[in-house]
Amino acid sequence: MEQSLYPLRFMPLFKDKIWGGNKIKDIIGIDYSPLEHCGELWALSAIEDDETLIENGYLAECTLKEVIEMYADELVGEKCYEEFGENFPLLFKIIDAKDKLSVQVHPDDKLAQRQGMNNGKTEMWYILQADKDAEIISGFNKDVTKAEVINGLRNKNISNLLNSENTEKGDLFFIPAGRIHAIGSGVLLAEIQQSSDATYRVYDWDRKDEKGNERKLHIEEALEALDFKSVGFSAKSKYDYTLNKTSELVSTPFFTTNVIHVTESIKKDYSMLDSFVVYLCIEGVCVIHSLGHEIPLQQGQALLIPAIAEEAIIQPKGLVSILETYIL
């Protein structure tokens, strides 16, 4: 007898980074990483050789690609399966920047495909915690020319051209492909992005690793990818939210993400949605009811609700915050 689909919870991957810290353990509460500088928790990934495994049910220890091979559009939706096949299109992370990250840029789909990659990277950041005076770099603070960027890099004063803003919990930054950006020190955030590791490092603050080596830069590729226009007054995205309601954060061709803050049970109607839904729990503990299953979910964990599900109920234990993502 064929087993039926159910909501899939994932085991995280941990990434050691030169700039990483210990907030994933201390604040998120996931304390089984063996890494001294745990910079990233990959909550749901289908990147080759970096695939998160399913944790619950009869599909436990399978990869997402393997489950898409079994269930196709029942899992991800007809439109998503037609466009991406067995390649899951999104990647979900939590990032802890104890030190500032490199200044970087991601290519768009056309440029990435010209260079032999499947797709580019558009992403969003939702700030989970920030130390006093922590900053986010997003975009240029004025319209610039390629020559100005090159001179800024040669003279090591590129930061004079960058839009840097103080940040705090609840801030939202949308980072389209082509926008120069960096996470400042003391920031813990959730990142939702296209499934791609395409990153061009522009500047790394003259940082050296434990062997005295500087990390590789990708100046030529970055100059081709960069959007040289100003981001304007602020790169923060505005949004409104109401407790126990769904509030839209970002809607793009690549993904739509909402935030849900709940203190009481809420029913989500997905009967008209032709897409999987991913819940990334960013605060608290809850139980998700869908397709006849009850799945516990806690801060730092991701849950994928199959496209065939017509509804889900979020039952919180106290205050719970979830980033809800799907593709329209």
N, C-alpha and C positions, 0 to 999 in steps of 0.2 A: 504494500500500500504506500502511495506517495505521501511523503511528509509535507505538511503545509508550511508556508512562510510565516514568519513572526518577526517582531522587532529585534534588530541585531545590535548588541552592545559590543564594544571593541576594547581590546587590551592596548594600552598606550605604548608608544615607542619613546625612548628618551635620547636626547642628543647632547653630547658634550660640546660646549662652545667656549672659546677663549674669553668671551664676555659674559658667560652664564653665572648664575648664582644659586640660591637655595630657596627661593620663594615658592617654587612648584611643590616642594615638600612642606614648607612652613605655612604658606597661605592657602594653596590649593588643597593641601592635605593628602597628596599622593606621595608616600614616603618610601616606596620600594625601588627608587632609582639608585643604582650603584655609583652614579657619576658625581664627581666633586664639583664640577661646574655645569650643572644641568641647565642649559640655555633654552631647550625646547622640549615640550611634550607634544608628540604627534598623536592626537586623539583619534583621528580617522584618516587613513592614507591608503591610496592604491598606487603610489609611486613604486616603480619596479625596484626590487631589493630593499624597499623601505615600507613594506605593506603591513598594516596593522591587522591582527588576527581577531576573528570573532571570539567572544568570550563565553557566550551563553547558548544553551540549547543544543540540538543535534548537529548544528553547523559549526560548533565550537572548533577552533583552530584552523578553519578554512579562511582563505583570503577573500576579499571583496570580489576580486576578478573571478575567482572560482565560483562564487555564488551567482554572479551575473551570468556566467556560462550555463549554470543550471536553470535559472529562472528568467533571464532576459528582461523583457519589458514588465513582467509582473513585479520585479524588484525596483527598477529605476524609472519606469514609465515609457510609453511608446516613442515619444519625441526624443527623449534622452537616448534611448537605445538605438534609434535610427541614426542619430548624429554621432554618438561616441562608441557604439558597439559595446565591447566588454571592458572598455577603459572608463573607469569612474571619473567624472569631470572635476571633482573638488577635493580640496585638502584642508583639514582642520587642525589648528595648532594652538598651543598656549606658549607664549614666549616670555622668558624672564631675562631682562637685560640688567645685570648688575653693573656692567660697564656699557658704554655706548656702542652700538653696532656700526659697521661701516656705512658710509654714504653709498647708496646703490640705486640701480634702476632696473626695471624688468622690461623685456621686449613685448610688443603686442603679438597677436597671432600671426600676422603676415610676416613680420621680421623673424619670429622664432621658426616658422616653417621654412623660410628661405635658408635658415641656418641648420636645418635638419632636425628640429625639435617638433613635437606634436602640436604644441600651442604655447602661447605666451602666458603672462601672469598679471591679472588684475586682482587686487585684494582689498580687504577692509580690516581695520583694527578697532576693537572695542576695548577700552582701557579698564582693566580689572582692579588695579591698584597702582599708585604712583607716589614715590617719595616726594618730600617737599622740594619745590623748584625743578622737578623732573620736566624734561622737554621732549617734544616730537619734532622732527624735521620733515616737512612735506612741501615739496615744490620750491620754486625760486621766489625771492621776495620782490623781483621786478622782471620785466622781459629782458632776457639776456641773449647774447650771440654765442655761437660756438667758440669764437676767439676768446671771449671773456671767460668762458668755462675752462678752456685750455690754459689760459694765463693764470687763472685762479688755482689750478692744479699745480702748475709749474712753480708758482710763488707760495704755495701752501697757505693761501688765504681764501680758498673756495667757500669757507663757511660764511664769508661776508655776503655771498650771493644767495644764501639759503634762507628759506622761511622757517624760523624756529619758534615754537609756541609752547608755553607752559601747559601741562596737562594734568588731569585728575581723573579719579574713578568715574566711569560713565561717559567719558568723551568718546566720540566716534570720528575716525578718519577713514575716508575712502581714498585708496591709492590706485588710480588707473594706470595701466601699462604706460610707460614713458615718463612717469613723474619721479623725479629724484626724491629720495627719502632716507630717513634713518630713525631708529628708535634710540632715545637718549637713555642715559644710565638711570637706574631706579624705577624702571617702568615694567609692569606686568600686564600683558594684554592677551586677548584672544584674537587669532588671525584666521580669517576665512578667505580662501583664494582658489583660483584655478589650479588644477592639479598639474603643477609644473615646478621644477627646481631651477628655472632659468633666471639667473641673477648675474648682473654685471656690476662688479665692485668698482666704484669710481674713486673713493678715497677712504683710507683706513686709519686716519689720524696718526700716521707714522708708527703704528703699533708693531711690535715684534713678538714672535712666539717664544717659547722657553728655549729654543735653539738659536735665538737671535735673528730669525728670518722674518722678513715682512711678507704678508699674504699677497698673493697675486692680484693685480688690478686688471681691469678689462676696459681700458680707456677707449680704444677704437670702437669696440662694440657698443659701449655706452653712448658715445657721441652719435651713433646712428639711431639709437633707441630714444634719446632724450626729447622731451617736450620742453622747449626753451621759454615758454610763456610763463608769466607770473600767475600765482594761484590767487592773487587778490588779497583782500584784507585778512582772511583767515582760511586755513585748510580744514578746520573742524566742520563736520556736517551737523546741521541742526535736526533734532527730532523731538517729538512729543511722546510721552507715554503716560498711561493710566494704569494703576494697580489692578490686576486681575483682568486686563485686556491685552490684546496683541497690538504692538506698535511697530510700524515699518521703519527700518533703519536704512536699508540700501535696496534698490531694485535696478538690476542691470541685465543685459542679455546673458551674462554668465551665471548669475545667481541672484536670488532675492533673500534677504535676511531680515528677520523681525526680532524684537526683544520681547520677552514675556516675563513680567514680574508677578508672581502669584502668592497669595496666602491662603487661597481656597481653591477647591477643584475647579478646573476649567475644561470644557469639552471643545475640541478642535474638529471642525468639519472639513474633511479632505475629499469629499465625494466628487467634486468638480475639478480636482487637481490631477493632472497627468504627470506626476513626478514623485520620486522618493521625497522624504522629509528627514532632515537630520536635526536632532536636538543636541546641542552642546551645552551641558549644564555648567554654568559659571558661578553659581552660588547655591548652597543648600543641598537638601536631599529630598527626593520625591519618588513616586511610583508612577510609571506610565502604563496605562491600560489600552491595549490595541490588539486586534485580531485574536481576541480570546486569551491573551497573555497579560501577565502583570510583571513588569520589568523594573527593578529598583535602579535608580540613577542618581549619582552624586556628583558634586563639583569636580570638574576635570574630565568627566566621562562623556563619550559621544554615543548616541543611539540612532540607528537608521530605521525609519518606519517605511516598510515597502509601499510601492505605488498602489498596490491593490487595496491597501487599508483605506476605508472610507471615513474613519474617525479615530481620534485618540483622546484619552482623558489624562490630564496632568493632575496628579493628586499630591500636593506638597505636604511636607512636614515642616511647618514654619514657613519663613520666607524663602522662596526659590526663584532663581533667575535663569532663564534659558534663552539661548540664541537659536532661533528656528530658521532653517535654510532649506530652500527648494529651488527648482528651475521652472520658470514659466515658459 
